[in-house]
């Protein structure tokens, strides 16, 4: 499942309206609507962390990170990520949506690695 689907299902599980959830994390209800529609990825980790805390799940679970395949080392995972992002930019022009997706992927990788170090 994708972030947008997980967000909506968790919000409904908690029986919260979009407005109520937005108020809890300090954003507009339009932001929650855009997250749930997949129009806007959750680029701010503070929002992802706050949402995960409200739902009682990890940030990895919220963003739909596949943690079943644990890389042997963080550097191998980052090398693969950098390679994929570099290949994406090599084609010249890139849409704003693809730029946001790349930033989100890098942000997710960073925070996932950081959270694992704490644990």
C-alpha positions in Angstrom: 0.0 0.0 0.0 1.0 3.6 -0.6 1.3 6.4 1.9 -2.0 7.9 0.7 -3.9 4.7 1.2 -2.3 3.9 4.6 -3.0 7.5 5.8 -6.7 7.3 4.9 -7.2 3.8 6.3 -5.5 4.8 9.6 -7.5 8.1 9.8 -10.7 6.1 9.3 -9.6 3.5 11.8 -9.2 6.3 14.4 -12.5 7.8 13.3 -11.1 11.2 12.6 -12.2 13.6 10.0 -9.6 15.2 7.7 -10.1 18.4 9.6 -9.6 16.8 13.0 -6.4 15.1 11.8 -5.1 18.3 10.2 -5.7 20.2 13.5 -3.7 17.5 15.4 -0.6 18.0 13.3 -1.0 21.7 12.6 -1.8 21.7 8.9 -4.9 22.6 6.8 -7.5 20.0 6.0 -6.6 20.6 2.3 -3.1 19.2 3.1 -4.6 16.0 4.4 -6.9 15.9 1.4 -4.0 16.2 -0.9 -2.0 13.6 1.0 -4.9 11.1 0.7 -5.5 11.8 -2.9 -1.8 11.4 -3.7 -1.6 14.9 -5.1 1.1 15.8 -2.7 3.5 13.5 -1.0 4.2 14.0 2.6 7.6 15.8 2.1 7.9 17.0 5.7 9.1 14.4 8.1 7.6 16.3 11.0 4.2 15.6 9.5 4.9 11.9 8.9 6.3 11.5 12.4 3.3 13.3 14.0 0.8 11.2 11.9 2.6 7.9 12.8 2.5 8.9 16.5 -1.2 9.7 16.3 -1.9 6.3 14.7 0.4 4.4 16.9 2.5 3.0 14.0 6.1 3.5 12.8 6.9 6.0 10.1 8.0 3.1 7.9 4.6 1.5 8.3 2.9 4.8 7.5 4.9 5.5 4.3 4.6 1.9 3.2 8.3 1.2 3.4 9.2 -2.4 2.6 11.2 -3.5 5.6 11.0 -7.2 4.8 14.2 -7.0 2.7 16.8 -5.6 5.1 20.0 -4.5 3.2 23.2 -5.9 4.4 24.5 -2.4 5.0 23.1 1.0 4.9 25.8 2.1 2.5 24.7 -0.5 -0.1 21.1 0.7 0.2 22.2 4.3 -0.2 24.4 3.5 -3.2 21.4 1.9 -4.9 19.2 4.8 -4.1 21.8 7.4 -5.3 22.2 5.3 -8.5 18.5 5.3 -9.1 18.1 9.0 -8.5 21.1 9.8 -10.6 19.6 7.8 -13.5 16.3 9.6 -13.1 18.0 13.0 -13.4 20.2 11.9 -16.3 17.4 12.2 -18.8 17.3 16.0 -18.7 14.0 17.6 -17.7 12.1 16.2 -14.7 8.6 17.0 -13.7 7.8 18.7 -10.3 5.9 15.5 -9.3 9.0 13.4 -10.0 11.2 15.8 -8.1 8.9 15.6 -5.1 8.9 11.8 -5.3 12.7 11.8 -5.4 12.9 14.1 -2.4 10.4 12.0 -0.5 12.3 8.7 -1.3 15.6 10.2 -0.1 13.9 11.7 3.0 12.3 8.3 3.8 15.6 6.5 3.4 17.4 9.0 5.6 14.8 8.8 8.4 14.5 5.1 8.2 18.2 4.7 8.7 18.3 7.3 11.5 15.4 5.5 13.3 17.2 2.2 13.0 20.3 3.6 14.6 18.2 4.8 17.6 16.6 1.4 18.0 
